[in-house]
Amino acid sequence: MQAPTTKAKHGGNGGGGASANGVTGIAPNGDGRRLLLRIAVIGTLLLLAAFGAYWKWGRGSLVGVVKPTRGSAAEVVYATGIVEPVFWAKVTSLLRKRIVDICKCEGKSVNKGDVLVRLDDFEERAVLRELEARLRRYEDDLARLKLLVDRNVTSKTSYDEKQTQVHEQEARVAAQRDRIADLQLRSPMDGVVLKRDGEVGEIAGTGASDVLMWVGQPRPLRVVAEVNEDDIIKVRIGQKVLLRHEGHTGAPLTGNVDSITPKGDPQSKTFRVYLALPDDTPLRIGMSVEANIVVREVQDALLVPAEAINSGHVAIVKNSRVKRRAVETGIRGSRMVQVLAGLSEGEVVVSPNSSDLTTGTKVRAATPAAK
């Protein structure tokens, strides 16, 4: 009788099976492979981050550096102003009347007394004719009374009353003639018609802004500037002025302080300062300019950029390390600052400076130090 035999069964679909030595093994499925891939990616990213951190911080922060330079330092007072002639005048109307004639003489020379604008005087001349007619009648009456007084026909009192009446009427006639003369607007000075505002048929106003003509002398010119009351105590007559206009790209524009108005404006808190311009200035009447009044100037000053100073300290770079040091400053401009003490000419400083740069911080220079 034969003994029964046992057949080994193999699992299907990639399941576990008997190995050659009889040990059963398990192959990784899809989820396992994805897990391994994620671990590998995360490990790579951590390595890259560590390398990047070393590259950024291990080598030091990237900073810009400069060396102090020698030059002139100037303390200035800022102001804005308008260019105008030294000698000029406005032509305005005393009465609100229609313009019947206005000269087309912009840019042309005129003499004092020349008629520039004529206003409508029709009504005024009608009144004048009436007043003159009444005056002639009074004068005739006075002449008749004179004959009667000479013949002792009437009293001297009647004659005196009529004479007074004549004088009164003469005054009325003279006043009306002056009124008509006021309707002829004349040049107040010798000069050039700088500008004309007004046309025939328009109504001439009587306000401060209702100017019909500007008459003046083209030279000399000046700048009428407004200076803040906090700065006016630094301004003195004769100080040099540097001017700037957007449209001018040539040689620097200069001037000097000519006069200062004694009384300031309490509303705008400014003082008016007059700046004299040279005769060859390219500036024109009516231009707006910026003025820097030089109130103090130092030659051969030690200068650093304004952004290199932070809270009264500079960040000196030596052997790729920062050392913060307090400095004493003098004249401070918009771009450069004078250093009086605490810094030598050959030292290298960080610019722009930051309060984060403490003593001992490791840094790398982004640009070579200025020579």
C-alpha positions as CSV (number, residue, x, y, z in Angstrom):
1,M,0.0,0.0,0.0
2,Q,1.5,3.4,-1.0
3,A,1.8,6.3,1.4
4,P,-0.2,9.4,0.4
5,T,1.7,12.3,-1.2
6,T,1.3,16.1,-0.6
7,K,1.3,18.6,-3.4
8,A,2.5,22.1,-2.8
9,K,0.0,24.8,-4.0
10,H,1.3,28.1,-5.6
11,G,-0.6,31.2,-5.0
12,G,-1.5,33.2,-8.2
13,N,-1.4,36.8,-9.1
14,G,2.1,37.4,-7.7
15,G,1.2,36.2,-4.2
16,G,3.5,34.5,-1.8
17,G,5.1,31.2,-2.9
18,A,7.6,28.6,-1.7
19,S,11.2,29.6,-2.2
20,A,13.9,27.2,-3.0
21,N,14.8,27.0,0.7
22,G,11.3,27.0,1.8
23,V,11.2,30.6,3.1
24,T,8.2,32.7,2.1
25,G,9.0,36.5,0.8
26,I,6.8,39.7,0.2
27,A,7.4,42.1,-2.7
28,P,6.6,45.9,-2.2
29,N,3.3,47.0,-3.7
30,G,2.5,50.4,-5.4
31,D,1.9,52.4,-2.1
32,G,5.3,51.3,-0.8
33,R,7.1,52.5,-3.9
34,R,5.5,55.9,-3.6
35,L,6.5,56.1,0.1
36,L,10.1,55.4,-0.7
37,L,10.0,58.0,-3.5
38,R,8.7,60.6,-1.1
39,I,11.3,59.9,1.4
40,A,14.0,60.2,-1.2
41,V,12.6,63.6,-2.5
42,I,12.3,65.0,1.1
43,G,15.9,63.9,1.9
44,T,17.1,65.6,-1.3
45,L,15.3,68.9,-0.5
46,L,16.7,68.9,3.1
47,L,20.2,68.5,1.6
48,L,19.6,71.3,-0.8
49,A,18.2,73.6,1.9
50,A,21.1,72.9,4.2
51,F,23.5,73.7,1.3
52,G,21.5,76.9,0.5
53,A,21.6,78.0,4.1
54,Y,25.3,77.5,4.2
55,W,25.7,79.3,0.9
56,K,23.7,82.3,2.2
57,W,24.6,82.6,5.9
58,G,27.7,80.5,6.3
59,R,29.5,82.7,3.8
60,G,28.0,86.0,5.3
61,S,25.3,88.4,4.3
62,L,25.7,90.2,1.0
63,V,26.2,94.0,1.6
64,G,27.2,97.1,-0.4
65,V,30.3,98.9,0.8
66,V,32.0,102.2,0.1
67,K,35.0,104.2,1.3
68,P,34.8,107.7,2.6
69,T,35.7,110.5,0.1
70,R,37.0,114.0,0.3
71,G,34.9,116.9,-1.1
72,S,33.0,120.1,-0.3
73,A,30.1,119.9,2.1
74,A,27.4,122.6,2.0
75,E,24.5,123.2,4.4
76,V,21.6,124.7,2.4
77,V,18.1,126.1,3.1
78,Y,15.5,124.9,0.6
79,A,13.0,127.4,-1.0
80,T,10.8,127.7,-4.0
81,G,10.1,130.8,-6.0
82,I,9.0,132.6,-9.1
83,V,11.2,134.6,-11.5
84,E,10.1,138.2,-12.0
85,P,11.6,141.6,-13.1
86,V,13.0,143.9,-10.5
87,F,11.1,146.8,-12.0
88,W,7.5,146.1,-13.2
89,A,3.9,147.1,-12.7
90,K,0.4,145.9,-13.4
91,V,-2.2,147.7,-15.5
92,T,-5.7,147.3,-14.1
93,S,-9.1,149.1,-14.4
94,L,-10.6,151.1,-11.6
95,L,-14.1,150.7,-13.1
96,R,-15.9,147.6,-14.4
97,K,-16.3,148.5,-18.1
98,R,-16.3,146.9,-21.5
99,I,-13.0,146.9,-23.4
100,V,-13.3,148.9,-26.7
101,D,-9.6,148.9,-27.7
102,I,-6.5,147.1,-26.4
103,C,-3.0,147.4,-28.0
104,K,-1.4,144.3,-29.5
105,C,1.9,145.1,-28.1
106,E,3.2,142.1,-26.2
107,G,7.0,142.2,-26.3
108,K,7.1,145.8,-27.5
109,S,8.5,148.8,-25.8
110,V,6.2,151.5,-24.4
111,N,6.7,154.8,-22.7
112,K,5.2,156.0,-19.5
113,G,1.8,157.5,-20.3
114,D,1.1,155.6,-23.5
115,V,-2.5,154.5,-23.8
116,L,-2.7,150.7,-23.7
117,V,-6.4,150.0,-23.1
118,R,-9.5,152.0,-23.8
119,L,-12.7,151.3,-22.0
120,D,-16.3,152.2,-23.0
121,D,-16.9,155.9,-22.0
122,F,-20.1,156.6,-23.9
123,E,-22.2,157.3,-20.8
124,E,-19.5,159.3,-19.1
125,R,-19.1,161.6,-22.1
126,A,-22.8,162.2,-22.3
127,V,-22.8,163.3,-18.6
128,L,-19.8,165.5,-19.3
129,R,-21.6,167.3,-22.1
130,E,-24.6,168.0,-19.8
131,L,-22.3,169.3,-17.1
132,E,-20.4,171.5,-19.5
133,A,-23.7,173.0,-20.9
134,R,-24.8,173.8,-17.3
135,L,-21.5,175.4,-16.6
136,R,-21.8,177.7,-19.7
137,R,-25.2,178.8,-18.5
138,Y,-23.9,179.6,-15.1
139,E,-21.0,181.5,-16.6
140,D,-23.4,183.6,-18.7
141,D,-25.5,184.3,-15.7
142,L,-22.4,185.4,-13.8
143,A,-21.5,187.8,-16.6
144,R,-24.9,189.4,-16.6
145,L,-24.8,189.8,-12.8
146,K,-21.4,191.5,-13.2
147,L,-22.9,194.2,-15.4
148,L,-25.8,194.7,-13.0
149,V,-23.5,195.0,-10.0
150,D,-21.3,197.5,-11.9
151,R,-24.5,199.6,-12.5
152,N,-25.6,199.1,-8.9
153,V,-28.8,197.4,-10.1
154,T,-28.3,194.3,-8.0
155,S,-26.5,193.4,-4.8
156,K,-23.0,192.1,-4.6
157,T,-24.4,189.1,-2.7
158,S,-26.2,187.7,-5.7
159,Y,-23.1,188.0,-7.7
160,D,-21.0,186.1,-5.1
161,E,-23.6,183.3,-4.9
162,K,-23.6,182.8,-8.6
163,Q,-19.8,182.8,-8.7
164,T,-19.8,180.1,-6.1
165,Q,-22.2,178.1,-8.2
166,V,-19.9,178.4,-11.2
167,H,-16.9,177.1,-9.2
168,E,-18.9,174.2,-8.0
169,Q,-19.9,173.3,-11.5
170,E,-16.3,173.6,-12.7
171,A,-15.3,171.1,-10.1
172,R,-18.0,168.7,-11.3
173,V,-16.8,169.1,-14.9
174,A,-13.2,168.4,-13.8
175,A,-14.2,165.3,-11.8
176,Q,-16.1,163.9,-14.8
177,R,-13.1,164.5,-17.1
178,D,-10.9,162.6,-14.6
179,R,-13.5,159.8,-14.7
180,I,-13.2,159.6,-18.5
181,A,-9.4,159.7,-18.3
182,D,-9.5,156.7,-15.9
183,L,-11.1,154.8,-18.7
184,Q,-7.9,155.2,-20.7
185,L,-5.4,152.8,-19.1
186,R,-1.9,154.1,-19.6
187,S,1.5,152.6,-19.1
188,P,2.8,153.4,-15.6
189,M,6.4,153.2,-16.6
190,D,8.9,152.9,-19.5
191,G,9.5,149.3,-20.3
192,V,8.2,146.3,-22.3
193,V,4.7,144.9,-22.3
194,L,5.5,141.5,-20.7
195,K,2.0,140.0,-21.0
196,R,-1.5,141.0,-22.1
197,D,-4.8,139.5,-20.7
198,G,-7.9,140.8,-22.4
199,E,-9.7,141.2,-25.7
200,V,-12.0,143.8,-27.2
201,G,-15.6,143.2,-26.0
202,E,-14.6,141.6,-22.7
203,I,-15.5,143.3,-19.4
204,A,-12.5,144.6,-17.4
205,G,-12.7,143.6,-13.8
206,T,-11.5,145.6,-10.8
207,G,-10.2,142.7,-8.6
208,A,-6.6,142.0,-7.7
209,S,-6.4,139.2,-10.3
210,D,-8.1,141.2,-13.1
211,V,-4.8,142.4,-14.6
212,L,-5.0,143.5,-18.2
213,M,-1.3,144.3,-18.8
214,W,2.1,143.6,-17.2
215,V,4.7,146.3,-18.0
216,G,8.3,146.0,-16.9
217,Q,12.0,146.0,-17.7
218,P,13.3,142.6,-19.0
219,R,16.5,143.0,-17.0
220,P,17.5,142.7,-14.2
221,L,15.6,139.7,-13.0
222,R,15.1,138.2,-9.5
223,V,13.5,135.2,-7.8
224,V,10.8,135.9,-5.2
225,A,11.2,132.9,-2.9
226,E,9.4,131.7,0.2
227,V,11.5,130.4,3.1
228,N,10.2,128.5,6.1
229,E,10.2,130.4,9.3
230,D,12.3,127.7,10.9
231,D,15.1,128.3,8.4
232,I,15.0,132.1,7.9
233,I,17.3,132.8,10.9
234,K,20.1,131.1,8.9
235,V,19.6,133.2,5.8
236,R,21.8,136.3,5.3
237,I,22.1,138.9,2.5
238,G,24.9,138.1,0.1
239,Q,24.7,134.3,0.5
240,K,25.2,132.2,-2.6
241,V,22.1,130.4,-4.1
242,L,22.0,127.4,-6.3
243,L,18.9,127.3,-8.5
244,R,17.2,124.4,-10.3
245,H,14.6,124.4,-13.1
246,E,13.3,121.2,-14.7
247,G,13.8,122.5,-18.2
248,H,17.4,123.6,-17.8
249,T,20.1,121.1,-18.5
250,G,23.1,123.4,-19.1
251,A,25.5,125.1,-16.7
252,P,24.5,125.4,-13.0
253,L,22.1,128.3,-12.3
254,T,23.3,130.7,-9.5
255,G,22.2,133.8,-7.7
256,N,22.6,135.5,-4.4
257,V,20.4,136.7,-1.5
258,D,19.5,140.3,-2.3
259,S,17.0,141.2,0.5
260,I,14.7,139.7,3.1
261,T,11.2,140.9,3.9
262,P,11.2,141.9,7.6
263,K,7.7,140.6,8.3
264,G,6.7,137.0,7.7
265,D,3.3,135.5,6.8
266,P,1.8,133.9,10.0
267,Q,-0.6,131.8,8.0
268,S,1.9,130.1,5.6
269,K,4.7,130.5,8.2
270,T,7.1,131.7,5.6
271,F,9.3,134.8,4.9
272,R,9.7,136.3,1.5
273,V,13.3,136.4,0.2
274,Y,14.5,138.2,-3.0
275,L,17.3,136.4,-4.9
276,A,19.2,138.5,-7.4
277,L,20.0,136.8,-10.8
278,P,22.9,137.6,-13.1
279,D,22.1,139.5,-16.4
280,D,23.0,136.4,-18.5
281,T,20.6,134.1,-16.7
282,P,18.7,131.8,-19.0
283,L,15.6,131.9,-16.7
284,R,12.5,133.7,-18.0
285,I,9.9,135.8,-16.3
286,G,7.2,133.6,-14.6
287,M,9.3,130.4,-14.3
288,S,9.1,128.4,-11.1
289,V,12.4,127.4,-9.6
290,E,13.8,125.5,-6.6
291,A,16.4,127.3,-4.6
292,N,19.1,126.0,-2.3
293,I,20.6,128.9,-0.3
294,V,24.1,128.0,0.9
295,V,24.3,129.0,4.5
296,R,27.5,127.2,5.3
297,E,30.2,125.5,3.3
298,V,33.2,123.4,4.2
299,Q,36.0,122.4,1.8
300,D,37.9,119.1,1.9
301,A,35.4,117.4,4.2
302,L,35.3,113.7,4.9
303,L,32.0,112.5,3.3
304,V,30.0,109.2,3.3
305,P,26.6,108.5,1.8
306,A,23.7,109.5,4.1
307,E,22.4,105.9,4.0
308,A,25.7,104.7,5.4
309,I,24.8,106.2,8.8
310,N,22.2,104.5,11.0
311,S,21.2,106.0,14.4
312,G,24.6,107.8,14.5
313,H,26.6,104.7,13.8
314,V,28.5,103.3,10.8
315,A,29.1,99.6,10.1
316,I,32.8,99.1,9.4
317,V,33.9,96.0,7.5
318,K,37.2,94.4,8.3
319,N,38.2,90.8,7.5
320,S,34.6,90.1,6.4
321,R,33.3,91.1,9.9
322,V,31.2,94.1,10.9
323,K,32.1,96.5,13.7
324,R,29.6,99.1,14.6
325,R,31.1,102.5,15.6
326,A,29.5,105.8,16.6
327,V,30.5,108.8,14.5
328,E,30.2,112.6,14.9
329,T,28.5,114.2,11.9
330,G,28.6,117.8,10.6
331,I,26.8,119.1,7.5
332,R,24.1,116.8,6.3
333,G,23.0,117.0,2.7
334,S,20.4,115.0,0.8
335,R,23.0,112.5,-0.5
336,M,26.2,112.9,1.5
337,V,27.0,113.6,5.2
338,Q,30.2,115.1,6.6
339,V,31.9,113.0,9.3
340,L,33.8,115.0,11.9
341,A,35.1,112.1,14.1
342,G,34.9,108.3,14.4
343,L,35.9,107.3,10.9
344,S,39.2,107.3,8.9
345,E,39.5,107.9,5.2
346,G,40.7,104.4,4.3
347,E,38.1,102.4,6.2
348,V,35.3,100.5,4.4
349,V,31.7,101.0,5.6
350,V,28.4,99.3,4.7
351,S,26.1,101.4,2.5
352,P,23.1,101.2,3.0
353,N,23.5,100.5,6.7
354,S,21.0,98.6,8.7
355,S,20.5,98.1,12.5
356,D,20.5,94.4,11.9
357,L,24.2,94.5,11.2
358,T,25.6,94.1,14.7
359,T,29.3,93.8,15.7
360,G,30.7,90.5,14.6
361,T,28.2,89.8,11.8
362,K,29.9,88.1,8.9
363,V,29.3,89.8,5.6
364,R,30.4,89.7,1.9
365,A,30.9,92.8,-0.2
366,A,28.5,93.1,-3.1
367,T,30.7,95.7,-4.9
368,P,34.4,96.5,-4.5
369,A,35.2,99.4,-2.1
370,A,35.6,102.7,-3.8
371,K,39.2,103.7,-4.3
